[in-house]
Amino acid sequence: DEYQWKGPFYFIQGADPQFGLMKAWAVGDTNNGDDEWGEEIKLAEQAVQAINKLNPKPRFFVLCGDLIHGMPGTQWRKDQEQDLKNVLKNTDQDIPLVFVSGNHDVGNTPTKETIDNYCKNWGDDYFSFWVGGVFFLVLNSQLYFDSSKCPELKQAQDVWLNEQLAVAEKHKCKHIIVFQHIPLFLRKPDEDHDYFNLEKSVRREIMEKFHKAGIKAVFSGHYHRNAGGSYRGLEMVVSSAIGCQLGEDTHGLRVVVVTDEKLVHRYYSLNELSSQGIEQELLDMLAKQN
């Protein structure tokens, strides 16, 4: 049923609730200063309440990684995961949750064990799904960042991705959209590599593959600031965090409207979304039946 385009819809993208980072950042100890996350709990609760109030309802809510701050094997990780699950289970049951793995979820250098652990807790680290004629791909970007301890898992994702893009071509989907934690790039496709983007040769290969497949946009988090750019018609959308801000942006969520021709998105602060909801211009786009 979801293979068919039935008119415009929207979804909500959030990123980096990252329970524990605000305290760790404040005390200047990002390795083990994450022993409190009360502020993040409040922000995540505010995000869920804002989403639950929206009318019409979003088709799904995707969280683009760094669900919690505690790296695999660290002290507070289990408690952080449990507290996040407790908040998220209050999401309206008609709004499916989609989870994307981030570097804090599987480790900067993931292993088979850290990925298995993530999958047990949150679901597959890569998968695809259809909504109203649009094909969505969720990727584990950590395998592109450093797969030195699990090369066979990176290879498996690559094979799977090629198969999925072949499926998309066969089904003549309306749009293809990708979710991953680490952005391909922050502003320019040829910018230098650093912690917040993918290595240049890896990035070039992925961008070219995505461009050839006709992928419309990649939505990421990781940067804790809003950013983005484009490469040959492929839009790179980097959304700031629900949790700790590392720049001038506010704690927020992105509303993404999918129309026949294009994607229109806007980042809202949690306060704005809670008090005013989605602006009329976007609601009008949703009301247009094709």
Buried (B, 14 or more C-beta within 10 A) or exposed (E): EEBEBEBBBBBBBBBBBBBBBBBBBEEEEEEBBBBBBEBBBEBBBBBBBBBBEBEEBBBBBBBBBBBBBBBBEBEBBEBBBEBBEEBBEEBBEEBBBBBBBBBBBBBEBBBEBBBEBBBEBBBEBBBBEBBBBBBBBBBBBBBBBBBEEBEEBBEEBBEBBEEBBEEBEEEEBBBBBBBBBBBBBBEEBEBEEEEBBBEBEBBBEBBEBBEEBBBBBBBBBBBBBBBBBEBEEBBBBBBBBBBBBBEEBBBBBBBBBBBEEEBBBBBBBBEBBBEEBBEEEBBEBBEEEE
